[in-house]
Amino acid sequence: MATRGLTVTRAVREAILNGDYPGGGRMNEVELATTLGVSRTPIRAALSTLAAEGLLSYTPNSGYVVKSYTSQDISGIYDVRSTLEGLGTRLAAERGLSDAARGQLHKIVQDGAELVAGGVWNDAVAEAWEQVNNSFHRVMMEAAANPHLLFLMQKSREIPLLNQLKFRWHDFDVMARSQEDHATIFEAVTLRQVHRAEALACEHVFKSGARIVEHWRKTEVAKRPSGARSKVAA
């Protein structure tokens, strides 16, 4: 039963992230149970879990509804994120890295380089890269030593859909380019090249957001009625 529940939750989560259930749409327990060939019990558990993750909202006597995020919403969020990341990186460069922070970042960049040198992309590499990437950005922002910035960065990262989508379209080439960005940003901060470090960090995060926006826009277009897609294409 536990395995079935996890399978159902994973299936519904994937459908939401694929855009199969549009934002604002109500999740119908009976239809979901029929589609997945299960009883309503694991469906209820899955919906509750996904609501806790923030992908759904729940209203008593109304049920679960998919939270709505458009490609324009995502673009706006990443505009903010790139600005904050650039500011944090600039502050880290201005202050200069402590020995501890420099050591951590050096190790993180080395770990990323080893993943790229492996020349493969699989689930294990993807999981390791996610940890490397998150660690790099966390340590860099902590090096800025500005609690207000950290608070704002955390708020911008508490958007459930983006947390789920962030690494969804990563592959080996994306990892390699991001790793090169990390190494270059680390170099600029170490050399205390303030403006270069800020610009590099802004561009790095902007490109990450642009990739998500591009893919999410495709799901939006794919889910439009055929007439609406024709107008867009025209």
C-alpha positions in Angstrom: 0.0 0.0 0.0 2.8 2.4 0.9 4.5 1.7 -2.5 1.2 2.2 -4.3 0.7 5.5 -2.5 4.1 6.7 -3.5 3.5 5.6 -7.1 0.2 7.5 -7.3 1.6 10.6 -5.7 4.5 10.6 -8.2 2.1 10.1 -11.1 -0.1 13.0 -10.1 2.9 15.2 -9.4 4.4 14.5 -12.8 1.1 15.3 -14.5 0.9 18.7 -12.7 4.5 19.5 -13.6 3.9 18.4 -17.2 1.0 20.9 -17.3 -1.6 18.2 -17.8 -3.7 19.9 -15.1 -3.9 23.6 -15.7 -3.6 26.2 -13.0 -6.9 26.9 -11.3 -8.3 23.5 -12.3 -10.1 21.3 -9.7 -8.6 17.9 -9.0 -11.5 15.4 -9.3 -10.8 12.3 -7.1 -13.1 10.0 -9.1 -11.6 10.9 -12.4 -8.1 10.5 -11.0 -8.9 7.2 -9.5 -10.3 5.9 -12.8 -7.4 7.2 -14.8 -4.8 5.6 -12.5 -6.8 2.5 -11.8 -6.8 2.8 -8.1 -9.3 3.4 -5.3 -9.9 7.0 -4.0 -7.9 6.3 -0.8 -4.4 6.7 -2.3 -5.7 9.6 -4.4 -6.8 11.4 -1.3 -3.4 10.8 0.3 -1.6 12.0 -2.9 -3.6 15.2 -3.1 -2.9 15.9 0.6 0.8 15.3 0.0 0.9 17.6 -3.0 -1.0 20.3 -1.1 1.6 20.1 1.6 4.3 20.5 -1.1 2.5 23.6 -2.3 1.5 22.4 -5.8 -2.2 22.3 -4.8 -4.4 24.5 -2.6 -7.3 23.1 -0.6 -10.6 24.7 0.3 -13.1 22.9 2.6 -16.2 21.8 0.7 -14.5 22.6 -2.6 -11.5 20.4 -2.7 -8.1 20.6 -4.3 -7.2 23.1 -7.0 -3.9 23.3 -8.9 -2.0 26.5 -8.1 -1.6 28.7 -11.1 1.7 29.9 -12.4 2.1 31.2 -16.0 5.4 31.5 -17.9 5.1 35.2 -17.3 4.9 34.6 -13.6 8.0 32.5 -13.7 9.9 35.1 -15.8 9.1 37.8 -13.3 10.2 35.6 -10.4 13.5 34.9 -12.0 14.0 38.6 -12.8 13.9 39.1 -9.0 16.0 36.1 -8.3 18.8 37.1 -10.7 18.9 40.6 -9.2 19.1 39.3 -5.7 21.8 36.7 -6.6 23.8 39.3 -8.4 23.6 41.6 -5.3 24.6 38.8 -3.0 27.6 37.8 -5.1 28.7 41.5 -5.3 28.5 41.8 -1.6 30.6 38.6 -1.2 33.2 40.0 -3.6 33.3 43.4 -1.7 33.7 41.7 1.7 36.1 39.1 0.4 35.6 35.4 1.1 36.6 34.1 4.5 39.0 31.2 4.5 36.1 28.9 5.4 33.9 30.1 2.6 36.7 30.0 0.1 37.5 26.4 1.0 33.8 25.4 0.8 33.3 27.0 -2.6 36.6 25.6 -3.9 35.5 22.1 -2.9 32.0 22.6 -4.4 33.5 23.7 -7.7 35.9 20.8 -7.7 33.0 18.4 -7.1 31.1 19.9 -10.0 34.1 19.6 -12.2 34.5 15.9 -11.4 30.8 15.3 -12.3 31.4 17.0 -15.7 34.6 15.1 -16.2 32.7 11.8 -15.8 31.0 12.6 -19.1 27.7 10.9 -18.2 24.2 11.9 -17.2 22.0 9.6 -15.2 19.8 9.8 -12.1 22.8 9.5 -9.7 24.7 12.3 -11.5 21.5 14.4 -11.6 21.0 14.0 -7.9 24.7 14.8 -7.1 24.6 17.8 -9.4 21.5 19.2 -7.7 23.3 19.0 -4.3 26.4 20.7 -5.8 24.4 23.5 -7.4 22.3 24.2 -4.3 25.4 24.2 -2.1 27.3 26.6 -4.4 24.4 29.2 -4.3 23.8 28.7 -0.6 27.4 29.3 0.4 27.8 32.2 -1.9 24.8 33.9 -0.5 25.9 33.2 3.1 29.2 34.8 2.2 27.3 38.1 1.5 26.7 38.2 5.2 23.4 40.1 4.8 20.5 38.5 6.7 17.9 40.7 4.9 19.1 39.4 1.5 19.1 35.8 2.8 15.5 36.3 3.9 14.4 37.7 0.5 16.3 34.9 -1.3 14.5 32.3 0.9 11.1 33.8 0.1 11.8 33.7 -3.6 12.7 30.0 -3.3 9.6 29.0 -1.5 7.6 28.9 -4.6 6.7 25.1 -4.9 6.3 24.8 -8.6 9.7 26.3 -9.3 11.4 24.1 -6.7 10.0 21.1 -8.6 10.8 22.4 -12.1 14.3 23.9 -11.4 16.2 20.7 -12.3 13.5 19.1 -14.5 15.1 20.0 -17.8 18.7 19.6 -16.8 21.0 17.4 -18.9 24.7 16.9 -19.3 25.2 20.0 -21.4 23.2 22.2 -19.0 25.3 20.8 -16.1 28.6 21.5 -18.0 27.6 25.1 -18.8 26.4 25.8 -15.2 29.6 24.3 -13.8 31.6 26.6 -16.0 29.5 29.5 -14.7 30.2 28.5 -11.1 33.9 28.3 -11.7 34.0 31.7 -13.4 31.8 33.3 -10.7 34.0 31.8 -8.0 37.1 33.2 -9.7 35.6 36.7 -10.0 34.6 36.7 -6.3 38.0 35.4 -5.2 39.7 38.1 -7.2 37.2 40.6 -5.7 36.2 41.7 -9.2 33.0 43.2 -7.8 31.1 44.3 -10.9 32.2 41.3 -13.0 31.0 38.9 -10.2 27.6 40.6 -10.0 27.1 40.5 -13.8 28.1 36.9 -14.0 25.8 35.8 -11.2 22.9 37.8 -12.6 23.4 36.2 -16.1 23.8 32.7 -14.6 20.4 32.8 -12.8 18.7 34.6 -15.7 19.7 31.8 -18.0 18.4 29.2 -15.6 15.0 31.0 -15.4 14.9 31.5 -19.2 15.2 27.7 -19.7 12.3 27.0 -17.4 10.2 29.7 -19.0 10.9 28.3 -22.4 9.8 24.8 -21.5 6.8 26.0 -19.4 5.6 28.1 -22.3 5.6 25.0 -24.5 3.3 23.3 -22.1 1.0 26.3 -22.1 0.8 26.3 -25.9 0.3 22.6 -26.1 -2.7 22.8 -23.7 -4.4 25.6 -25.6 -7.4 24.7 -27.8 -6.4 24.0 -31.3 -7.9 27.3 -32.6 -6.0 29.3 -30.0 -2.7 27.6 -31.0 -3.4 28.4 -34.7 -3.8 32.1 -33.8 -0.6 32.1 -31.9 1.2 30.4 -34.7 -0.2 32.9 -37.2 
